[in-house]
């Protein structure tokens, strides 16, 4: 079957390890099911895999891709929850949690096999391309906002780094849930787009906000950390799910954190139940993922190059 896969690990030039071509079709496995992929979306996780983060040389070649929507063996339209081993279903109960492509072949292919427990019905209101955007970036944003920050309608939130998949999702979901949303970006065009998507205001990184916020959604890391901490009201919550600019800020702002009793919460992906809730929210509220571009699978390299260069707003989707 046709697939996009990691053939080599290159920490400095990750795209050197990306290949597109034929790979063996998945084989039957007890407790698992095969999904015919219709659409799959790119995540920075795929780029990090090509750098060898979470993926060792011994696992190569590895088909990349965490997220997908398609049809199951009975022709039902489905979405894949990409966290394997979260409950023990389909794998041994002692197997640690992992994301597709860390141990098992991924979704950038004509077919993928996952535990049957990891397959959810796709709402008819969502296209395959839209549904394929949800299981990683949008699920991460959903958990950050509503589980780990615990924000409610009327609360205020700052989303750092508008343009990335998680940040874009947080803006759209936050506005749909009745939050007052502020966003930042170095790029003026992305700031304008953030406002078009629902942010009440968008600013350059580090800018003073009109008010201190109840929560900050942080995916940028070192470059915005100090601003994130300083933007919180007393007792506010900073939720971090990534550090694309680096994990070690020059100042941790510890004095401010303990004096204002701020909460710093790490957040990774989300549960199957949260994905089910997210799917229902998108279908019922008319919320749709922001898609930057849709490419056929044989143009996967083009999508990876765009993501690596940061030249995107929303998700890049590959269709099969």
C-alpha positions as CSV (number, residue, x, y, z in Angstrom):
1,X,0.0,0.0,0.0
2,X,1.1,3.6,-0.5
3,X,2.4,5.5,2.5
4,X,4.6,8.3,3.8
5,X,7.1,7.0,6.3
6,X,10.3,7.6,8.3
7,X,13.1,5.7,6.6
8,X,15.9,7.3,8.5
9,X,16.5,9.6,11.6
10,X,18.1,12.9,11.0
11,X,18.1,15.3,14.0
12,X,19.4,18.3,12.0
13,X,17.6,17.8,8.7
14,X,14.6,15.7,9.6
15,X,13.0,15.8,6.1
16,X,16.0,13.8,4.8
17,X,14.5,10.8,6.5
18,X,11.0,11.1,4.9
19,X,10.1,8.7,2.1
20,X,6.9,8.2,0.1
21,X,6.2,4.8,-1.5
22,X,5.0,1.3,-1.0
23,X,4.8,-0.3,2.4
24,X,3.3,-3.7,3.5
25,X,-0.4,-3.6,4.3
26,X,-1.3,-4.1,8.0
27,X,-1.9,-7.7,9.1
28,X,-4.8,-8.9,11.3
29,X,-4.3,-8.8,15.0
30,X,-6.6,-10.0,17.8
31,X,-8.6,-7.1,19.3
32,X,-7.5,-4.7,16.6
33,X,-9.3,-3.4,13.5
34,X,-8.2,-2.0,10.2
35,X,-9.4,1.4,9.0
36,X,-9.4,2.5,5.4
37,X,-7.9,6.0,5.7
38,X,-9.7,8.8,3.9
39,X,-7.9,11.7,5.4
40,X,-5.1,12.2,7.9
41,X,-3.6,15.4,9.4
42,X,0.0,16.5,10.1
43,X,1.2,17.3,13.6
44,X,4.6,18.6,14.9
45,X,4.8,15.1,16.5
46,X,5.5,13.8,13.0
47,X,8.4,16.2,12.5
48,X,9.8,15.3,15.9
49,X,9.6,11.6,15.0
50,X,11.8,12.2,12.0
51,X,14.3,13.8,14.5
52,X,14.2,10.6,16.5
53,X,12.2,12.0,19.4
54,X,10.0,9.1,20.7
55,X,11.1,7.0,17.7
56,X,14.3,4.9,17.7
57,X,16.3,3.5,14.8
58,X,15.2,0.0,15.7
59,X,11.6,0.8,14.9
60,X,12.3,2.0,11.3
61,X,10.8,2.1,8.8
62,X,7.8,3.7,10.5
63,X,4.7,5.0,8.8
64,X,4.1,8.4,10.2
65,X,0.8,10.0,11.2
66,X,-1.3,10.0,14.4
67,X,-4.6,11.4,13.2
68,X,-7.1,9.9,10.7
69,X,-10.7,9.5,9.7
70,X,-11.9,6.8,7.4
71,X,-14.1,3.8,7.2
72,X,-13.9,0.6,9.3
73,X,-14.2,-3.0,8.1
74,X,-18.0,-2.7,7.9
75,X,-18.0,0.5,6.0
76,X,-18.8,2.8,8.9
77,X,-17.3,6.3,9.0
78,X,-15.0,6.5,11.9
79,X,-12.3,8.7,13.7
80,X,-9.2,7.2,15.3
81,X,-8.2,8.1,18.9
82,X,-4.4,8.0,18.6
83,X,-3.4,7.2,22.2
84,X,-2.6,3.5,22.4
85,X,-2.5,1.6,25.8
86,X,-4.4,4.3,27.7
87,X,-6.8,1.7,29.0
88,X,-5.2,-1.6,28.2
89,X,-7.7,-2.4,25.5
90,X,-6.1,-4.1,22.5
91,X,-2.7,-4.2,24.3
92,X,-1.4,-5.6,27.5
93,X,-2.7,-3.8,30.6
94,X,0.8,-3.1,31.7
95,X,1.9,-1.5,28.4
96,X,2.6,2.2,28.9
97,X,0.7,4.9,27.1
98,X,2.0,5.9,23.7
99,X,0.9,7.7,20.6
100,X,0.7,6.1,17.2
101,X,4.1,5.9,15.5
102,X,6.0,5.7,18.8
103,X,5.4,1.9,18.7
104,X,2.9,1.2,16.0
105,X,2.6,2.1,12.3
106,X,0.7,5.3,11.6
107,X,-2.0,6.8,9.5
108,X,-0.2,8.3,6.5
109,X,-1.2,5.3,4.5
110,X,-4.1,3.7,2.7
111,X,-4.8,1.6,5.7
112,X,-4.0,1.6,9.4
113,X,-4.6,-1.0,12.1
114,X,-5.5,0.1,15.7
115,X,-7.2,-1.4,18.7
116,X,-10.9,-1.6,18.1
117,X,-11.4,0.4,21.3
118,X,-9.6,3.3,19.7
119,X,-12.2,3.8,16.9
120,X,-15.1,6.2,17.4
121,X,-18.1,7.0,15.1
122,X,-17.5,10.1,12.9
123,X,-20.4,12.6,13.1
124,X,-22.1,13.0,9.8
125,X,-21.9,16.8,10.2
126,X,-18.0,16.6,9.8
127,X,-16.2,15.8,6.6
128,X,-13.3,13.3,6.7
129,X,-10.8,16.1,6.4
130,X,-12.4,18.0,9.3
131,X,-12.7,15.0,11.5
132,X,-9.0,14.0,10.8
133,X,-7.9,17.3,12.4
134,X,-9.4,16.6,15.8
135,X,-7.6,13.7,17.6
136,X,-4.3,15.4,18.4
137,X,-4.2,19.2,18.1
138,X,-7.9,19.9,18.7
139,X,-8.2,17.3,21.5
140,X,-5.1,18.8,23.1
141,X,-6.7,22.3,23.0
142,X,-10.0,20.9,24.3
143,X,-8.3,19.3,27.3
144,X,-6.2,22.3,28.0
145,X,-9.2,24.7,28.1
146,X,-12.0,22.7,29.7
147,X,-10.2,20.0,31.8
148,X,-6.9,21.4,32.9
149,X,-7.7,25.2,33.0
150,X,-11.3,24.6,34.0
151,X,-12.5,27.8,32.3
152,X,-16.2,28.6,32.1
153,X,-18.3,31.0,29.9
154,X,-17.3,34.6,30.7
155,X,-13.7,33.8,31.7
156,X,-10.8,35.3,29.8
157,X,-7.9,33.4,28.2
158,X,-4.7,34.2,26.4
159,X,-3.6,31.9,23.6
160,X,0.1,32.2,22.7
161,X,1.4,31.7,19.2
162,X,-1.7,32.0,17.0
163,X,-1.3,30.0,13.8
164,X,-0.3,26.6,15.1
165,X,-2.8,23.8,15.3
166,X,-3.3,23.7,19.0
167,X,-3.4,27.5,19.3
168,X,-5.9,27.9,16.5
169,X,-8.1,25.2,18.0
170,X,-8.0,27.0,21.4
171,X,-9.1,30.2,19.8
172,X,-12.1,28.7,18.0
173,X,-13.1,26.4,20.9
174,X,-12.7,29.2,23.4
175,X,-14.9,31.7,21.5
176,X,-17.5,29.0,20.9
177,X,-17.6,28.3,24.6
178,X,-18.2,31.9,25.5
179,X,-14.7,32.9,26.7
180,X,-13.1,36.2,26.1
181,X,-10.1,35.3,24.0
182,X,-6.8,37.1,23.4
183,X,-4.1,35.8,21.1
184,X,-0.5,36.6,20.2
185,X,1.6,36.2,17.0
186,X,4.7,37.7,15.6
187,X,3.0,37.8,12.2
188,X,0.5,40.6,11.5
189,X,-1.4,38.4,9.0
190,X,-1.8,35.7,11.6
191,X,-3.0,38.2,14.1
192,X,-5.7,39.4,11.7
193,X,-6.7,35.8,11.0
194,X,-6.9,35.0,14.7
195,X,-9.4,37.9,15.1
196,X,-11.4,36.6,12.1
197,X,-11.6,33.2,13.8
198,X,-12.9,34.5,17.1
199,X,-10.2,36.1,19.1
200,X,-11.5,39.4,20.6
201,X,-8.0,41.0,20.2
202,X,-4.6,39.8,18.9
203,X,-1.3,41.3,19.9
204,X,2.4,41.0,19.3
205,X,4.2,38.7,21.7
206,X,4.9,40.4,25.0
207,X,2.3,43.1,24.6
208,X,0.4,44.3,27.6
209,X,-3.2,43.0,27.6
210,X,-6.3,45.1,28.5
211,X,-6.8,42.8,31.5
212,X,-5.1,40.0,33.3
213,X,-6.6,36.7,32.3
214,X,-8.0,33.6,34.0
215,X,-5.9,31.2,32.0
216,X,-3.1,31.1,29.4
217,X,-2.7,28.4,26.8
218,X,1.0,28.0,26.3
219,X,2.5,26.0,23.4
220,X,5.5,28.2,22.5
221,X,7.6,27.8,25.6
222,X,10.7,29.8,26.4
223,X,10.0,32.8,24.1
224,X,6.6,33.5,25.7
225,X,6.8,32.0,29.2
226,X,7.5,35.3,31.1
227,X,4.7,37.1,29.2
228,X,2.3,34.2,30.0
229,X,3.0,34.3,33.7
230,X,2.8,38.1,33.9
231,X,-0.6,38.0,32.0
232,X,-2.4,35.9,34.7
233,X,-4.6,37.3,37.4
234,X,-4.0,36.1,40.9
235,X,-5.0,32.4,41.2
236,X,-4.9,32.0,37.4
237,X,-3.8,28.9,35.5
238,X,-1.1,28.5,32.9
239,X,-1.6,25.3,30.9
240,X,1.4,24.1,28.9
241,X,1.3,21.4,26.2
242,X,4.4,22.2,24.2
243,X,7.6,24.3,23.9
244,X,8.3,24.9,20.2
245,X,10.7,27.8,21.0
246,X,12.6,25.7,23.6
247,X,11.9,24.3,27.1
248,X,14.1,26.5,29.2
249,X,13.0,30.2,29.7
250,X,15.5,32.7,30.9
251,X,13.3,33.5,33.9
252,X,10.9,31.0,35.5
253,X,9.1,33.9,37.3
254,X,9.0,31.8,40.4
255,X,8.4,34.8,42.7
256,X,5.3,35.8,40.8
257,X,4.1,32.2,40.6
258,X,4.1,31.6,44.4
259,X,3.2,35.1,45.5
260,X,0.1,35.3,43.2
261,X,-0.7,31.6,43.8
262,X,-0.6,30.8,40.1
263,X,-1.2,27.3,38.9
264,X,1.1,25.7,36.2
265,X,-0.4,22.6,34.7
266,X,1.1,20.3,32.1
267,X,-1.3,18.8,29.5
268,X,-0.8,16.1,27.0
269,X,-3.3,14.9,24.4
270,X,-6.7,13.8,25.9
271,X,-8.8,10.8,26.7
272,X,-11.2,8.9,24.4
273,X,-14.1,10.4,26.4
274,X,-12.8,13.9,25.8
275,X,-12.5,13.2,22.0
276,X,-16.1,11.9,22.0
277,X,-17.2,15.1,23.7
278,X,-15.1,17.2,21.3
279,X,-16.7,15.5,18.3
280,X,-20.2,16.1,19.7
281,X,-19.3,19.7,20.4
282,X,-18.1,20.4,16.9
283,X,-21.1,18.7,15.3
284,X,-23.7,20.3,17.6
285,X,-22.3,23.8,17.8
286,X,-21.2,24.1,14.2
287,X,-17.5,24.4,15.2
288,X,-15.2,23.4,12.4
289,X,-11.4,22.8,12.5
290,X,-9.3,25.4,10.7
291,X,-7.6,23.8,7.7
292,X,-4.6,25.5,6.1
293,X,-4.4,23.2,3.1
294,X,-5.4,19.8,1.8
295,X,-2.9,17.7,-0.2
296,X,-2.9,14.2,-1.7
297,X,-0.8,11.7,0.2
298,X,1.8,11.6,-2.6
299,X,2.6,15.3,-1.8
300,X,3.3,14.6,1.8
301,X,6.7,16.2,1.6
302,X,5.2,19.5,0.6
303,X,3.0,19.4,3.7
304,X,6.0,18.6,5.9
305,X,8.0,21.4,4.4
306,X,5.2,23.9,5.0
307,X,4.8,22.8,8.6
308,X,8.6,22.8,9.3
309,X,8.8,26.4,7.9
310,X,5.9,27.6,10.0
311,X,4.2,28.9,6.9
312,X,0.7,27.8,7.9
313,X,-2.5,28.8,9.8
314,X,-4.4,25.7,11.0
315,X,-4.0,22.1,10.0
316,X,-2.5,20.5,6.9
317,X,-4.5,17.4,5.8
318,X,-3.4,14.6,3.6
319,X,-6.1,12.7,1.6
320,X,-6.0,9.1,0.4
